[in-house]
């Protein structure tokens, strides 16, 4: 019988490379000095209780694929009483996030340097106040669409994890991915799209943080902001 860890049973990777250029020595050192103290428990070892990660936290947010960590760090600085969980498999991005966390002295961030879906599986029902997915890998070619992070299964997990009244924010600068994600989220029980007019998805929310990635304008459209609430 095949093991659950057999490659045939693992979900397809929704992300590309996990490392590119060499990590700067100062950032590399933070993997040894800072990361061990703020790393999430291994999600494959058992359930994760957010309340144990930051006792007394007013809220718990999850950012899936935090890139260079600019958005995660800024939101953490703005909301010091909120536990910010960030997941990112790209090691250069994790290194950048560690630098931001170190420089700003942030105490309310916990990181997972791997696939966010493992963390989602380990978190309890109705444990998150907000989930953010900003500019995920688009996987343009139709034959690669199955690698996109947003699938029916992911959407169902998001609905399971959000508290009633909790919010999901999905942002992309690729039209096809916006259509794809909207279709998946709208047919997921418990997720209600908040848009009432075109400006609701064309205009950035008031608390949106523009990152260097967004400024590169690598997509085929201006950013599209899809906001959902857990009913």
C-alpha positions as CSV (number, residue, x, y, z in Angstrom):
1,X,0.0,0.0,0.0
2,X,1.3,3.5,-0.9
3,X,2.3,5.8,1.9
4,X,0.4,9.2,2.2
5,X,3.8,10.8,1.7
6,X,4.3,9.0,-1.6
7,X,4.6,11.6,-4.4
8,X,1.5,10.2,-6.1
9,X,-0.6,11.3,-3.1
10,X,0.9,14.7,-2.6
11,X,-1.0,17.8,-3.9
12,X,0.5,19.4,-6.9
13,X,2.8,22.2,-6.1
14,X,1.1,25.6,-6.6
15,X,4.4,27.4,-6.6
16,X,7.5,27.5,-8.8
17,X,11.1,27.6,-7.7
18,X,12.0,27.7,-4.0
19,X,15.2,29.6,-4.4
20,X,16.9,31.8,-7.0
21,X,19.8,34.1,-6.2
22,X,22.2,33.5,-3.3
23,X,20.8,34.7,0.0
24,X,22.7,37.6,1.6
25,X,24.8,36.6,4.6
26,X,22.9,38.8,7.0
27,X,19.6,37.4,5.9
28,X,21.0,33.8,5.9
29,X,22.0,34.3,9.5
30,X,18.5,35.1,10.5
31,X,17.4,31.5,9.5
32,X,19.5,30.4,12.4
33,X,18.9,33.2,14.9
34,X,15.4,34.5,14.3
35,X,13.4,31.9,12.4
36,X,13.6,29.1,15.0
37,X,11.8,31.3,17.5
38,X,9.0,32.4,15.2
39,X,8.5,29.3,13.1
40,X,5.2,27.6,13.2
41,X,5.1,24.1,14.7
42,X,5.4,21.4,12.0
43,X,1.9,21.2,10.6
44,X,2.5,17.5,9.6
45,X,3.1,16.7,13.3
46,X,-0.4,17.5,14.4
47,X,-3.0,20.2,14.9
48,X,-1.9,23.8,15.4
49,X,-3.6,25.9,18.0
50,X,-3.3,29.6,17.1
51,X,-4.2,30.6,20.7
52,X,-1.1,28.9,21.9
53,X,1.1,30.8,19.4
54,X,0.2,34.2,20.8
55,X,-2.0,34.0,23.9
56,X,-4.4,36.9,24.1
57,X,-4.2,37.8,20.4
58,X,-7.2,39.9,19.4
59,X,-7.4,38.3,16.0
60,X,-5.6,35.8,13.7
61,X,-4.7,36.5,10.1
62,X,-3.1,34.2,7.5
63,X,-1.2,35.3,4.5
64,X,-0.7,32.6,1.9
65,X,2.4,33.3,-0.2
66,X,3.8,36.4,1.4
67,X,6.5,37.0,-1.3
68,X,9.1,39.3,0.2
69,X,7.2,39.9,3.4
70,X,6.6,43.6,2.9
71,X,2.8,43.3,3.2
72,X,3.0,40.9,6.1
73,X,5.4,43.0,8.0
74,X,3.5,46.2,7.4
75,X,0.1,44.7,8.5
76,X,1.8,43.2,11.6
77,X,3.2,46.6,12.5
78,X,-0.3,48.2,12.0
79,X,-2.0,45.5,14.1
80,X,0.4,44.5,16.9
81,X,-2.4,42.8,18.8
82,X,-3.1,40.5,15.9
83,X,-1.3,37.2,15.3
84,X,0.0,37.2,11.7
85,X,0.7,33.8,10.2
86,X,2.7,33.9,7.0
87,X,3.4,31.0,4.6
88,X,6.0,31.1,1.8
89,X,8.0,28.3,0.2
90,X,10.3,30.6,-1.7
91,X,13.4,30.8,0.5
92,X,14.6,34.2,-0.8
93,X,11.2,35.6,0.2
94,X,11.4,34.1,3.6
95,X,14.9,35.7,4.0
96,X,13.4,39.0,3.0
97,X,10.6,38.7,5.5
98,X,13.0,37.8,8.3
99,X,14.9,41.0,7.6
100,X,11.7,43.1,7.8
101,X,10.6,41.3,11.0
102,X,14.0,41.8,12.5
103,X,14.4,45.5,11.5
104,X,10.9,46.4,12.8
105,X,11.2,44.3,16.0
106,X,7.9,42.5,15.2
107,X,6.7,40.1,17.9
108,X,3.3,39.0,16.4
109,X,4.5,37.1,13.3
110,X,4.8,33.4,12.8
111,X,6.3,31.9,9.6
112,X,6.0,28.7,7.7
113,X,8.7,28.3,5.1
114,X,6.8,25.8,3.0
115,X,3.4,25.0,1.5
116,X,0.5,26.8,3.1
117,X,-1.9,24.0,2.5
118,X,-0.2,21.9,5.2
119,X,-0.8,24.7,7.7
120,X,-4.4,25.1,6.6
121,X,-5.1,21.4,7.2
122,X,-3.6,21.7,10.7
123,X,-5.6,24.7,11.8
124,X,-9.0,24.2,13.6
125,X,-12.4,25.2,12.2
126,X,-13.3,28.9,12.5
127,X,-9.9,29.9,13.8
128,X,-9.0,32.7,11.4
129,X,-10.3,36.3,11.1
130,X,-8.7,37.0,7.8
131,X,-7.1,35.1,5.0
132,X,-5.1,37.0,2.3
133,X,-3.9,35.6,-1.0
134,X,-2.0,38.4,-2.9
135,X,-0.6,37.8,-6.4
136,X,-0.3,34.0,-6.4
137,X,1.6,32.2,-9.2
138,X,-0.9,32.4,-12.1
139,X,0.1,29.3,-14.0
140,X,-1.0,30.7,-17.4
141,X,-1.1,27.7,-19.6
142,X,-4.4,25.8,-19.5
143,X,-2.6,22.5,-18.9
144,X,-1.0,24.0,-15.7
145,X,-4.2,25.5,-14.3
146,X,-4.5,22.5,-12.0
147,X,-1.4,23.8,-10.2
148,X,-3.1,27.1,-9.2
149,X,-3.5,27.6,-5.5
150,X,-7.2,28.4,-5.8
151,X,-9.1,25.2,-6.4
152,X,-12.5,24.0,-5.1
153,X,-10.7,22.1,-2.3
154,X,-8.7,25.2,-1.3
155,X,-11.8,27.4,-1.3
156,X,-13.6,24.9,0.9
157,X,-10.7,24.9,3.3
158,X,-10.8,28.7,3.4
159,X,-14.5,28.6,4.3
160,X,-13.8,26.1,7.0
161,X,-11.1,28.1,8.6
162,X,-12.8,31.5,8.6
163,X,-14.8,32.6,11.6
164,X,-18.4,33.9,10.8
165,X,-17.8,37.4,9.6
166,X,-14.2,36.6,8.7
167,X,-12.8,37.9,5.5
168,X,-10.9,36.6,2.5
169,X,-8.9,38.9,0.2
170,X,-7.7,37.6,-3.1
171,X,-5.7,39.9,-5.4
172,X,-4.3,39.2,-8.9
173,X,-3.1,41.1,-11.9
174,X,-4.1,38.4,-14.4
175,X,-7.6,38.5,-15.8
176,X,-7.9,34.8,-16.3
177,X,-6.9,34.0,-12.8
178,X,-9.4,36.6,-11.4
179,X,-12.2,34.9,-13.4
180,X,-11.0,31.4,-12.3
181,X,-10.8,32.4,-8.6
182,X,-14.2,34.2,-8.6
183,X,-15.9,31.1,-10.1
184,X,-14.3,28.9,-7.4
185,X,-15.1,31.1,-4.5
186,X,-18.6,32.0,-5.5
187,X,-19.7,28.4,-5.7
188,X,-18.2,27.7,-2.2
189,X,-20.8,27.5,0.5
190,X,-20.2,30.1,3.2
191,X,-18.2,32.6,1.1
192,X,-20.1,35.7,0.0
193,X,-18.6,38.1,-2.6
194,X,-18.8,41.7,-1.3
195,X,-18.7,43.6,-4.6
196,X,-21.7,45.7,-5.6
197,X,-20.1,47.8,-8.4
198,X,-17.0,47.6,-10.6
199,X,-15.0,50.0,-8.4
200,X,-15.3,47.4,-5.6
201,X,-12.8,45.2,-7.4
202,X,-10.9,47.8,-9.3
203,X,-10.1,50.0,-6.3
204,X,-7.6,48.8,-3.6
205,X,-9.1,48.5,-0.1
206,X,-8.1,51.3,2.2
207,X,-5.6,49.1,4.1
208,X,-4.0,47.6,1.1
209,X,-0.1,47.6,1.1
210,X,1.5,48.1,-2.3
211,X,4.6,45.9,-2.6
212,X,7.6,45.9,-5.0
213,X,6.1,43.0,-6.8
214,X,2.9,44.8,-7.5
215,X,4.8,47.8,-8.7
216,X,6.5,45.7,-11.4
217,X,3.2,45.3,-13.2
218,X,3.9,41.8,-14.5
219,X,0.3,40.9,-15.2
220,X,-2.0,41.7,-18.1
221,X,-4.3,44.0,-16.1
222,X,-4.4,46.4,-13.2
223,X,-4.8,44.6,-9.9
224,X,-8.2,43.0,-9.3
225,X,-9.3,42.9,-5.7
226,X,-11.8,40.2,-4.7
227,X,-13.2,40.4,-1.2
228,X,-15.4,37.8,0.4
229,X,-17.0,37.4,3.9
230,X,-17.7,34.2,5.7
231,X,-21.5,34.0,6.3
